Structure formats: structure tokens, C-alpha cells
């Protein structure tokens, strides 16, 4: 299910910064794009949310 969301200037800026950081890691290739600077905002948000979920899972495991 896809939803159309409008991103604020701050959210777009964060997406840009994430793309820049991913571009520094040459081994990071997404199946939808060849290079991080070609990622669409939707891809960047998916990556960021996945990373956050993984970090929260690690924190949860450490707490237990």
C-alpha cells in the first residue's frame, strides 16, 4: 500500500544528508538504484526506517 506524503523542507534536507552519507559507502547498492545519489526520497525513508528498527531491536535485546 502506497501513500502520498508531503515532506517538509527539513525532511527533504535529512533525505539529502542520508544520500550523501550512503554515497560515501561505495559498497551500498540498492536494487532499485545503482548509486545512492540516485535514490528517491521513498527509498531513503525506507532505508532510514529499516535502520531505526534494527537499532531499536538491538537496544531491546540488550535490555533483556
Residue pairs with C-beta under 8 A, 6 or more apart in sequence:
7 15
7 41
12 41
14 48
15 41
15 44
15 45
18 44
18 47
18 48
19 36
19 37
19 39
19 44
20 37
22 28
22 36
22 39
22 44
22 47
23 35
23 36
23 37
25 36
28 36
29 35
30 36
30 39
30 43
30 47
32 39
32 40
32 43
33 39
33 40
33 43
39 47
